[in-house]
C-alpha cells in the first residue's frame, strides 16, 4: 500500500488545512489536528477513486526530502496518509439500448462523471 504526504497548515483565524503535494486540488480541513488527519485520509480516498474512475494514472509518492525543499510546503507539518487499497478493475460488456446509453451518457456528463463511474455509483447506491 502506498502512502502519500499530506501537509497540515494553520492560519491564525482558520481551521487546520490539508493539502497533498502529489494531488493538486485535493484539499480538506479540520477543526483539530486529529480531525484534519482523519479528513485527509477521506479526501485522499475520494480523490483517488475519482482518478480511477477517469482512468487517470496515480502519481508516484513524493519523498519527504522533495516536499521539504518545495517553498509552498515549508510552513506545514508533513504526515503520511495511506492510499486506499486498490481493487482490481475489470472491463465488462453489457447489453443496453442506444437510447438508454445516450440517457446515461448525458446524465453522467452533466454531473462531471464518466459512464463507468455513474453506473458503478448507481449500482452501489441501489444495492444499499
C-alpha positions as CSV (number, residue, x, y, z in Angstrom):
1,X,0.0,0.0,0.0
2,X,1.4,3.4,-1.0
3,X,1.5,6.3,1.4
4,X,1.3,10.0,0.3
5,X,2.4,13.1,2.1
6,X,-0.2,15.5,3.3
7,X,0.7,18.9,4.6
8,X,-1.2,20.2,7.5
9,X,-1.1,24.0,7.9
10,X,-2.9,26.6,10.1
11,X,-3.6,30.2,9.5
12,X,-4.2,32.3,12.6
13,X,-8.0,32.6,12.2
14,X,-8.9,29.3,10.5
15,X,-9.2,25.6,10.9
16,X,-6.3,23.3,10.0
17,X,-6.0,23.0,6.3
18,X,-4.7,19.9,4.5
19,X,-3.2,19.6,1.0
20,X,-1.4,16.9,-0.9
21,X,1.7,17.9,-2.9
22,X,1.2,14.9,-5.2
23,X,-2.5,15.7,-5.8
24,X,-3.1,19.3,-6.7
25,X,-6.7,20.2,-5.8
26,X,-7.0,17.5,-3.2
27,X,-7.7,19.6,-0.1
28,X,-9.6,19.4,3.1
29,X,-9.7,20.8,6.6
30,X,-10.4,20.0,10.3
31,X,-11.0,21.9,13.5
32,X,-8.3,20.0,15.3
33,X,-5.1,18.3,14.1
34,X,-6.7,14.9,14.7
35,X,-9.8,15.8,12.7
36,X,-7.6,17.2,9.9
37,X,-5.6,14.0,9.7
38,X,-8.8,11.9,9.6
39,X,-10.3,14.2,6.9
40,X,-7.0,13.9,4.9
41,X,-7.5,10.1,4.7
42,X,-11.1,10.6,3.5
43,X,-10.1,13.3,0.9
44,X,-7.3,11.2,-0.5
45,X,-9.5,8.2,-0.8
46,X,-12.2,10.1,-2.7
47,X,-9.7,11.8,-4.9
48,X,-8.0,8.6,-5.9
49,X,-11.4,7.0,-6.5
50,X,-12.3,9.8,-8.9
51,X,-8.9,9.4,-10.7
52,X,-9.5,5.6,-11.0
53,X,-13.0,6.2,-12.5
54,X,-11.5,8.6,-15.0
55,X,-8.7,6.2,-15.9
56,X,-6.0,8.6,-14.7
57,X,-2.7,7.2,-13.5
58,X,-1.8,7.8,-9.9
59,X,1.5,9.6,-9.3
60,X,4.4,8.0,-7.6
61,X,4.6,9.3,-4.0
62,X,7.0,12.2,-3.4
63,X,9.8,11.8,-0.9
64,X,9.9,13.8,2.3
65,X,13.1,15.4,1.0
66,X,11.3,16.6,-2.2
67,X,8.4,18.0,-0.3
68,X,10.7,19.7,2.3
69,X,12.5,21.6,-0.5
70,X,9.3,22.9,-2.0
71,X,8.7,26.5,-0.9
72,X,4.9,26.1,-0.7
73,X,5.1,23.5,2.0
74,X,7.8,24.8,4.4
75,X,5.2,26.2,6.9
76,X,3.3,23.0,7.3
77,X,3.6,19.7,9.1
78,X,4.0,16.6,6.9
79,X,2.1,13.5,7.7
80,X,1.8,10.3,5.8
81,X,-1.6,9.2,4.6
82,X,-2.1,5.6,3.4
83,X,-3.7,5.4,-0.1
84,X,-6.8,3.2,-0.1
85,X,-6.2,-0.4,-1.2
86,X,-6.8,-0.7,-4.9
87,X,-9.3,-3.2,-6.1
88,X,-8.7,-4.8,-9.4
89,X,-10.6,-3.0,-12.1
90,X,-12.3,-5.3,-14.7
91,X,-13.7,-4.4,-18.1
92,X,-17.2,-5.8,-18.6
93,X,-19.6,-5.9,-21.5
94,X,-23.3,-5.1,-21.1
95,X,-26.2,-5.1,-23.5
96,X,-28.2,-1.8,-23.4
97,X,-30.4,0.1,-25.8
98,X,-28.8,3.0,-27.6
99,X,-31.5,5.4,-26.1
100,X,-30.7,4.2,-22.6
101,X,-27.0,4.6,-23.2
102,X,-27.5,8.1,-24.5
103,X,-29.5,9.0,-21.4
104,X,-26.8,7.6,-19.1
105,X,-24.0,9.4,-21.0
106,X,-25.9,12.7,-20.9
107,X,-26.6,12.5,-17.2
108,X,-23.0,11.4,-16.4
109,X,-21.6,14.2,-18.5
110,X,-23.8,16.9,-16.9
111,X,-22.7,15.7,-13.5
112,X,-19.0,15.6,-14.2
113,X,-18.9,11.8,-14.2
114,X,-17.7,9.1,-16.5
115,X,-20.2,6.5,-17.8
116,X,-18.4,3.8,-15.7
117,X,-18.3,5.9,-12.6
118,X,-22.0,6.7,-12.9
119,X,-23.0,3.1,-13.5
120,X,-20.9,1.9,-10.5
121,X,-22.2,4.6,-8.1
122,X,-25.8,4.0,-9.2
123,X,-25.5,0.2,-8.7
124,X,-23.9,0.5,-5.3
125,X,-26.5,3.1,-4.2
126,X,-29.3,0.8,-5.4
127,X,-27.8,-2.2,-3.6
128,X,-27.7,-0.4,-0.2
